[in-house]
């Protein structure tokens, strides 16, 4: 931990985050900052492990958030297409409307099971690096697709504030970057597989 009054610590500027009031990021510099033993968090050389434990929690959280928001969006979409009629027929009877939602339902179920598996591994004290990467990437990407399909099923109504789908899309699109981008997660998965961690 570094006290902000330390010599060599400077905040270069704040970067405002879209849609996050008060959630700004900051650019800081640490120029020859001395950190005394009283400011040490954990053991010397153990910082990465501590940082990664927080990332693991974030990945499981974002996977669960993806499943929850995707389920909510699909529930709204199936309710809407069951009620909405066009040319005398329920729009749910059109495969072009219902099949993409069914596809997302399959993906969300799989994402749910991935998340449960990660939670089980973490409860057993296992690092689950590969599995967390899989769950976070798959769940957040599946959620973005599910919400997008729900918006499409609602037509222009899907873009209204009343429905809330655009806000959910925005939330999950940001989650694809938080705690490791989809690309970094794929790199981690491939690295673990290449190192011999082939348990699937």
C-alpha positions in Angstrom: 0.0 0.0 0.0 1.4 3.4 -0.9 0.3 6.6 1.0 -0.6 9.2 -1.5 1.5 11.7 0.3 4.7 9.7 -0.4 7.5 11.4 -2.3 7.4 10.3 -5.9 3.6 9.5 -6.0 1.6 11.6 -8.4 -1.8 11.6 -10.0 -1.3 12.6 -13.6 -5.0 12.9 -14.4 -8.5 11.4 -14.1 -10.2 9.5 -17.0 -13.9 9.6 -16.9 -15.7 6.4 -17.6 -18.8 6.4 -19.8 -21.9 5.8 -17.8 -20.2 5.5 -14.5 -20.8 8.6 -12.4 -18.0 8.7 -9.8 -16.4 5.6 -11.3 -13.4 7.4 -12.8 -10.0 5.8 -13.4 -6.8 7.6 -12.7 -3.3 7.7 -14.2 -0.7 7.6 -11.5 3.1 7.6 -11.5 5.3 6.0 -8.9 8.8 7.4 -9.3 11.3 5.9 -6.9 8.6 5.6 -4.2 9.9 4.0 -1.0 7.5 1.6 0.6 8.3 0.8 4.3 7.5 -2.5 5.9 4.6 -0.9 7.7 2.9 -0.5 4.3 3.5 -4.0 3.0 0.4 -6.0 2.3 1.1 -9.7 2.5 4.5 -11.2 1.9 7.3 -9.7 -0.2 7.0 -11.2 -3.7 3.4 -12.3 -3.1 1.6 -9.3 -4.6 0.5 -11.0 -7.8 -1.2 -13.8 -5.9 -3.1 -11.3 -3.8 -4.1 -9.3 -6.9 -5.2 -12.4 -8.8 -7.4 -13.6 -5.9 -9.4 -10.4 -6.4 -9.5 -10.9 -10.1 -10.8 -14.5 -9.5 -13.7 -13.1 -7.5 -14.4 -10.5 -10.1 -14.5 -13.1 -12.9 -16.9 -15.3 -11.0 -19.0 -12.2 -10.2 -19.1 -11.0 -13.8 -20.0 -14.5 -15.0 -22.9 -14.6 -12.6 -24.0 -11.1 -13.5 -24.0 -12.2 -17.2 -26.2 -15.2 -16.5 -28.6 -13.1 -14.4 -29.0 -10.2 -16.9 -29.2 -12.6 -19.8 -32.0 -14.6 -18.1 -33.9 -11.4 -17.3 -33.6 -10.2 -20.9 -34.8 -13.6 -22.3 -37.7 -13.6 -19.9 -38.7 -10.2 -21.2 -38.3 -11.2 -24.8 -40.3 -14.4 -24.5 -43.1 -12.6 -22.7 -43.1 -9.9 -25.4 -43.1 -12.2 -28.4 -45.9 -14.3 -26.9 -48.1 -11.2 -26.7 -47.1 -9.2 -29.8 -48.9 -9.9 -33.0 -48.1 -8.9 -36.6 -50.3 -9.7 -39.6 -52.7 -11.6 -37.3 -50.1 -14.0 -35.9 -48.1 -14.0 -32.7 -44.5 -13.1 -33.7 -43.3 -16.1 -31.5 -44.5 -18.3 -34.4 -41.8 -16.9 -36.7 -38.5 -18.9 -36.5 -36.5 -15.8 -37.2 -37.8 -14.4 -34.0 -37.9 -17.4 -31.6 -34.9 -19.4 -32.8 -32.2 -16.8 -31.9 -33.8 -16.5 -28.4 -33.7 -20.3 -28.1 -30.0 -20.3 -29.1 -29.3 -17.8 -26.4 -31.3 -19.9 -23.8 -28.9 -22.8 -24.6 -25.9 -20.5 -24.2 -27.2 -19.0 -20.9 -27.8 -22.5 -19.5 -24.3 -23.5 -20.4 -22.9 -20.3 -18.8 -24.8 -21.0 -15.6 -23.2 -24.5 -15.4 -19.8 -23.1 -16.0 -20.2 -20.6 -13.2 -21.4 -23.2 -10.8 -18.4 -25.4 -11.6 -16.1 -22.5 -10.9 -17.7 -21.8 -7.6 -17.4 -25.4 -6.6 -13.7 -25.4 -7.5 -13.0 -22.2 -5.6 -14.9 -23.6 -2.6 -12.5 -26.6 -2.7 -9.6 -24.2 -2.6 -8.5 -24.8 -6.2 -7.2 -21.8 -8.3 -9.4 -22.7 -11.3 -7.5 -20.3 -13.5 -8.6 -21.9 -16.8 -12.2 -22.5 -15.7 -12.6 -18.9 -14.4 -11.3 -17.6 -17.7 -13.7 -19.8 -19.6 -16.7 -18.9 -17.4 -16.1 -15.2 -17.5 -15.5 -15.0 -21.3 -18.3 -17.3 -22.2 -20.9 -15.9 -19.8 -20.3 -12.2 -20.6 -20.3 -12.9 -24.4 -23.4 -15.0 -24.2 -25.1 -12.3 -22.1 -24.3 -9.6 -24.7 -25.7 -11.8 -27.5 -28.8 -12.6 -25.4 -29.6 -9.0 -24.6 -28.9 -8.0 -28.2 -31.4 -10.6 -29.4 -33.9 -9.5 -26.8 -33.6 -6.0 -28.1 -34.1 -7.2 -31.7 -37.2 -9.2 -30.7 -38.7 -6.1 -29.1 -38.1 -4.1 -32.3 -38.0 -0.3 -31.7 -39.5 -0.9 -28.2 -36.3 -2.6 -27.2 -34.5 0.8 -27.3 -36.8 2.5 -24.9 -35.8 3.4 -21.4 -39.0 1.8 -20.3 -37.8 -1.7 -21.2 -34.3 -1.4 -19.8 -32.6 -3.6 -22.3 -30.1 -1.0 -23.6 -28.9 -0.3 -20.1 -28.4 -4.0 -19.5 -26.5 -4.3 -22.8 -24.3 -1.4 -21.9 -23.5 -3.0 -18.5 -22.6 -6.4 -20.0 -20.6 -4.9 -22.8 -18.4 -3.2 -20.2 -18.2 -6.5 -18.3 -16.5 -8.1 -21.3 -13.5 -5.9 -20.5 -13.5 -5.9 -16.7 -11.3 -8.4 -14.9 -9.7 -9.5 -18.1 -10.8 -8.9 -21.7 -12.1 -11.8 -23.7 -8.9 -11.9 -25.6 -6.7 -12.1 -22.5 -8.9 -14.8 -21.1 -8.5 -16.9 -24.3 -4.8 -16.4 -24.0 -4.9 -17.7 -20.4 -7.0 -20.7 -21.4 -4.7 -21.6 -24.2 -1.7 -21.1 -22.0 -3.1 -23.5 -19.3 -4.0 -26.1 -22.0 -0.5 -25.8 -23.5 1.0 -26.3 -20.0 -0.8 -29.7 -19.7 -4.0 -28.6 -17.8 -6.2 -30.5 -20.2 -9.0 -31.3 -17.6 -12.3 -30.3 -19.2 
